Amino acid sequence: MGLGFGIRIGYPCINNSIPHTSPSTFRLASYSENKLVQTVKGNLYHLAQILKYNVKNNLLFFRISSDLIPFASHPICKLDWRALFQSELEQIGDYIKQHDIRISMHPDQFVILNSPNDVILKNSINELTYHCKILDTMRLDATAKVQIHVGGAYGNKVKAIDRFVNTYNNDSLIDDVIKRRLVIENDDRLFNIMDCLSINKHTGIPIVFDCFHHELYCNGEPLKVALCGALLTWNKDIDGSPMVDYSSSNNKAGRKDGKSRKGKHAETINAILFKKFLEETEGLDFDIILEIKDKEKSALKGLKKLKEFGN
């Protein structure tokens, strides 16, 4: 698997080398079933083209956009999109399996499982169900994951963690369709790797380690120590290789003086920093999503650096 020592590299959602010739979504106010059908057809065709590009270039990890089926979890959508697009989704899934592509999805941050608001919680579960149904309809196994943040702290992080755990462990709320795919990541200001490990202890949910978020918010743990903690939360026989998000800071993000502003992802990969990351994590096995703004361009550079490192 991967490049001889277990690592697959990829990027999220958008390929700038393959322009999307039609809009990927539309406003709720202009919703119609015909517009939805035409938009989804375009999205599925575009996704197939991206996957072909990725295979050609050995970029074997991809995060599928949540916009694949616009408004699928919204009450306005009455279309049985699974039945209508089953053939296309199965064909994409077959291509993914044929070429051993690692797949993930990442709903927007409005998906919050520890919200004390019942409406937000219900909408969040509906959105997760939609994401899982896409991957199920593609007939992908449990290694295709749906990744979320823990949520809000709501003035009491301990209670917020307990609420997440209780929600996740409530089978009447979170069923196995979601549980087999759901993973959490450490974020940059509320829930660090130790918080996620605490949640894992009570739920068994795997942790995606976000390197950049760890740099911005941690308890002083060295990167490799924190990463190893996250890797141990994965059952490789069921969940596949652990997933890692990698980025670095955009040194010129929004500052006239060119100084770094916290939390902004880099425009393009810093080869020196990425090589340092590979050196620090040598011997560990995981797949990497490069959360870098120029997408496939940085992924290709990262892949080249990975090959050089492996020789």
N, C-alpha and C positions, 0 to 999 in steps of 0.2 A: 504494500500500500504506500502511496505517496512517492517520495523520491529516494527510497532506499533506507531512510531512517525515520519513516513514519509521519512526516509532516506534509500536509496539503495546505496550499495557500490560496486565498481567494479574496473577494471584496463584496460589498453590499449593493444590491438592488439595481444600480444603474451602470450601463456601459456607454461611455462617451464616444467610443469608436463606432458604435452602431446606433445612429440617431433613431429615436422613436418617431415614426412618420405621422402618428396620430396621437391625440391626447390620451394619457394613461388613466385619467379620471375626469370628473366633471362636477359641477355644483349640484347640491341636493335640490335646489330650486328648479333646476332644469331636468330633473330625473324623468326618464321614461324607460319602459322595458326595452324598447327598440334601441335607445341610446346605450343602455347597459349591455345588451347583447353585442352590439357593434364594437363597443369599447373593450369588452372582454376578448373578443376574437382578435383584435389588434394586440392586446397585451399578451395573449398566449403565443401568438406568432412571434412577437418580439422576444419573449422569454426563450423560445426555442432557438432563435438566432443567437442570443447571448450564450446559451449553453454550448452551441456549436463552436462559437468563437473561443470559449473557455477551454473546451476539450482540445481544440487545435493548438492552443497555447499552453496547455498543461496547467491551467488554473482550475483546480479540482475541488474548490470550495466556493459555494455561492449562497448568498442570502437573498431569497426571493422577496420581492416587494409586497408589502401588505395591500397595495392598491390593485393587485391582480384581478380581484372581483370587487369593484367599487360598491360600497354600501351593502355588502353581503350580510352584515350583521345588523343592519338598520331595519326597523319595522316596515319601512317603505318597500323593501325588497321582498316581493312575493314569488319571484322567479325561482324555479327549481334548477339552479345553476349546476348542481352536481350531475343531474341527469342530462341536461342539455349539453354540457361540455365534458362529459365523462370520457369520451373517446380521445379528445385532445389532451386532457389531463393524464390519462393512462399512457398515451404515447410519449408525453414528456417524462413521465415517471419511468417508463421503460428505457428511455435514453439515459436518464440519470443513473439507473442501476447498471446498464450496459457499460458505462464509462466510469463507474465507481466515483461519482461526484458526491461530495458531502453537501448537504442542503440544510439551511436553517431559515427561520423567519423571525421577525422582531416587530411585534405590534408597537404602536405609538405609546408614549408615556401616559396617555389617559387610561391605559389598562392598569388598574390598581386593585390588587386582591386584598389589601389591608385597609381599604377605605371603610370608614364607619357609616358611609352613606349607602343604603341598600340599592338605590337606583344606579349609582356608579358601579357598585359591585356586580349587579345583574348585567349591566352593559359590558363590563370587563369580561365576564364569563362568556357572554355571547360572542364577543370579539375573539377570544381564545378558541372557542368552539369552531368558529369560521376558519381560523388559521389551521387548526388540526384537521378539519374536513378537507381542506385543499391537499394536504400531505397524504391523508388517508385515501382520497380519490386518486391520487397519483400512485397509490399502492406502495408507498415507501415505508420502510420499517422504522423502528423506534429510534434509529440513529439520526433521523431528520427531526430537528428540535425547534421548539418555539420559545424564544428568549425574552424575558421581561426583567424590569427592575423590581425591587421589593415593593416600592411605593412611597407613600408619605410617612413622615414621623408624627404629624399631628400633635406636636407638643410633648409627646412622651414616647420615645423610641422603643422602650421595653414593651409597653403595651401594644405598639404598632407591630413589633415582631411577633408577639403572642397572637395578635389578631390575624396576621398572615398565616401562622402555623395552624390556628384553629380553623380558618377558612379552608386551607389546603387539605387538612385532614378530615373535613366534613364531606363524606361521600355523596351526600344529597346535593351539595353545591359543586364540587369538583369531581367529575367522574373520570374513569380510566382513559377515555378518549383524550382528555387533557393531560392527565398525570403521566402517561407514557412518553409525552413529548416535552413537557414544560421544564425549563431550566431558568435559573436566576443569575444575575450578574451583580458584582459589586459596583456601586456607583461613586460619583466624584464628591459627594457632600453629605449623604445621609446614612447609607448602609455600606460599610467597608467589608473587607474579606472576612474579618472575624465575626461580624454580624451575620453574614451569609452562612458561615460555617455553623453558627448557632442554629440557624433555621434548618440547615441540612441535618443536624443532629436529631431534630424532632420530626423531620419529614422525609429524609432520604433524597431530596431533590438535588440534582447535580448543579454545580456552580460553574458558570462561564467566567474565567478570570480575565478581567479587563486591565491590561497593564497600565494604560494611561490614567484610568480612574484610581488605580492603586498608588500611582505616583502623586496624585492630587490629594488623596484621602486614605490614610492608613494609620496604624498604631506603631509605625516604625519597623515593621517586619521587612527584612530584605526581600527583594522581588522573588528570588527562587524559593525561599521558605514559604511565602504566601502562595505562590503558584503551585507548589507541591501539595499544599493543603487543599487547594481547589481540585487538583487532578485526582486526588484520592476519593473524591465524592462521586466519581464516575464508575459505573460497571461496564467495562469495555465490551463484554459479551452481549450486552443489551443496548447500551447507549452509544456504543462506538467510541472512537478516540475523543478525549476531552477537547472542548473548544476554547480558544483564546482569542480575545479581541486585542489588536495591537494598533497603537498610534503614538504620536508624539505631539508636542505642543506646536501650534502655529506661532512662530516667533514674531510675526508682524500683524497679528490679528487685532485690528481695530485701534492700533496705537500709533500715533504720529512719530513717536520716538523709536519705533521698531522693537520695543521691549515686549516680552511675552505677556499675554493675557491668559489667565488660568482657564482651562476647560475648552479651549478652541483647538479642534483637530488640525493637524498639519495639512498644508495644501498639497505637498508631495512628500514622498518618503525620504527620510534622512538616512543614507546608506551607512554612515558611521554608527549612528545610534542603533539601527537594525542589526548590524553585525555584532554590536555589543550585546544586544538582547539574545542573539543566537549563541554567543559565547557563554553568557550567564546561564542559559537554559540547556546547554549541551547535555545530551543523554536522556532528555525527557521527550515524551511522545505526546503530541497534540496537533490539532489542526488550527490554522490561523486565518482569521478575517482581518484584513488591513482596513481599518476605518480611517481612510485618508481620502481627501477630497477629489483627487484626480483618478480615483477608482482603479480601473484595469491598468493604467499606466504605471502606477506605483506597485501594483500586484506583479506586473512583469519584471520590474526592477527588483522587487523582493524575492521573486523566484530565482532570478539570476544570482543574487547574493546567497540564497540558500544553497544553490547548486555549487557555488564556489566554496562555501563553508563545508559542504559534505565531501569534497574531494581531498 
